[in-house]
Amino acid sequence: MKNNFIRVSFVLAMLLVLVFPVAKAQDPITIEFWHAMAGTNGEVVDELVARFNESQSDIVVNATWQGTYDETYNALLAAMETNTMPTITQNFDIAAQTMFDTGLLVPAHELMAADGYDSSIFVPAVSNYYGDETGMVAMAFNSSTPILYYNAGMLAEAGYDEVPRDITFSEFMEMCDAIQATGVEYCVTLGQVGWFFEQMTANSGGLYFNENNGRTGRATEVVFNEGVGLEVFTFLTDLYANGYAPNLGNTWSDTDATFFAGQAAMIFDSTSGGFGMSAGAEFEVKTTYIPHTDDSERNGVAIGGAALWLIDSGDEAINQAAWEFMKFVAEPEQQITWHTGTGYFPVRTDIEDDGLNAFWDENPNFRTAIEQLEDTNAINEDGSVNYAVLGGRAGPFPAIRQITVEAYSRVLDDGLTPEEALNEAAERANEELANYNAFFGE
């Protein structure tokens, strides 16, 4: 009797399983995320990704470092040809127009509208940079500006308690003469990178492209070889040519080493290098704003860094999962971790945190980037938009930046004047624009 009961029970149990099968747990959605953060910055990316993955069980983000900004950008272009794109890619500021033109994006503003997400919490300079007439296309993530770091002891020995925030090129050069008169080998060190040329042009009120920096129409010509741009490029190349800065080429790390070794009193660098500057120096490091031309007022800076772009997977569930991660990294807690761990400034305006204020009190250099952006004149006195500080927008901007980098060597190695080198660069840049616009232009 007992054995019969067991057999009957077993048969009934099997029938129940067949009729009412046990629900199988759904596999989590995997999101491929490509980024360009290495070193300490990459470690913080990994921390944020791990924090998101541990916060829920429905989505797994797989973060992969693709190299520098340029390398990550090129990797994405290559992946587009083979349809092997990631779900989310971190792409830098000057790739914005190309990203818009791909036609492969799910704009962030569409996801925000569907989600009831308040986009007004973002720093306007960031949301404007990565936006179109409807709203943000890319999700703000890591934003930075260039600032001037300096050896406080060396400046004091030259008779300066600080470097003024509103400083012209001539005033900067006077300071350089005083610094080098004390025996310091170089006044300043900086790499021959396109970003400093772009940013000092913006700070001096100059445009990089026509059509109001490509903001009111598709850029068809560069204008950086005229007026303000020529003054800025002359200032930069004169720093090397006249012995105020070492000629180290297109570098970031070698210039840092020169500054840390005490060979140079000042260095132009990104705010994202704030921790590295403090940790690598055996002296007090202070910061200030970048200079501008003698004939201009200080205008401010355009944002640098990168944003998160959602590539349309064609699957609504995957796109929504990607959006959940993008929202997560923009939350106040994650933005505080990102800012205090890297030096990139928070992209939100609504962060109120006593711990963050305490961090700024202990690390005043981290305030400089935020205040430099807050002091940027986005609107002119007559009420018009100051397109200089919105930053340039053009499809082949990455290639054009490289052309301006090469212009340095045309002056320093080949003997061209700054004007000749910039005119040559402008001609090449305009060819890039013509070719790009012929393909993507309307």
ABEGO torsion letter per residue (X at the ends): XAAAAAAAAAAAAAAAAAABBBBBBBBBBBBBBBBABBEAAAAAAAAAAAAAAAABAABBBBBBBAEBAAAAAAAAAAAAAAGABBABBBBBAAAAAAAAAAGABBBAAAAAAAAGBBAAABBAAAAAAABBAAEBABBBBBBBBBBBBBBAAAAAAAGBABBBABBBAAAAAAAAAAAAAAGBABABBBBBBAAAAAAAAAAAGBBABBGGGGAABBBABBAAABEAAAAAAAAAAAAAAAGABBBAEBBAAAAAAAAAAGABABBBBBAAAAAAAAAABABBBBBBBBBBBAABBBAEBBBBEBBBBBBBAGBAAAAAAAAAAAAAAABAAAAAAAAAAAGBBBABAABBBAAAAAAAAABAAAAAAAAAAAABBABBAAGBBBAAAAEBBBAAAAAAAAAAAAAAAAAAAAGBBAAAAAAAAAAAAAAAAAAAAAAABX
